[in-house]
Amino acid sequence: MRILIAAASALALFASSAQAEEGQVNTIKDALAKLYSCWRPPPPSRANPIDITVIVSFNRAGEILGRPRITYESPGATDNDRLQYRIAVMETLQRCTPMPFTESMAGAVAGHPFSIRFHNVRPTPKPTEKQAWLLPRIL
């Protein structure tokens, strides 16, 4: 019985040490969530909403490896919109790096490119619907 309890304790200790600590990035989903949590698009007074995609790689320490590269911007965006959103993307990367990768995640993603899409379409106001069938009508 004591051997069984000791084995269960060792297994529980191993399982808890294998899990990521709070705030550490252990999956690609965690990495994207961390990056999106740092995203601050420019205010509408400075730029129209656009979509922008950046490719970035990280080293094992979670720092940016090389230069991030913008690969997509919404068609029809003005030069000012592009500039403001490029600045916002670079500020996002500065806020989020170094990424707190777990040891296993650091080994898996080091040097591999991430394609990150920042989708920033502000909701359009819902048009008011005229409901002619509800208006009283005198015949």
Buried (B, 14 or more C-beta within 10 A) or exposed (E): EEEEEEEEEEEEEEEEEEEBEEEBBBBEEBBBEBBBEEBEBBEEEBBBBBBBBBBBBBBBEBEBBEEBEBEBBBEEBEEEBBBBBBEBBBBBBEEBBEBBBBEEBBEBBBEEBBEBEBEBEEEEEEEEEEEEEEEEEEE
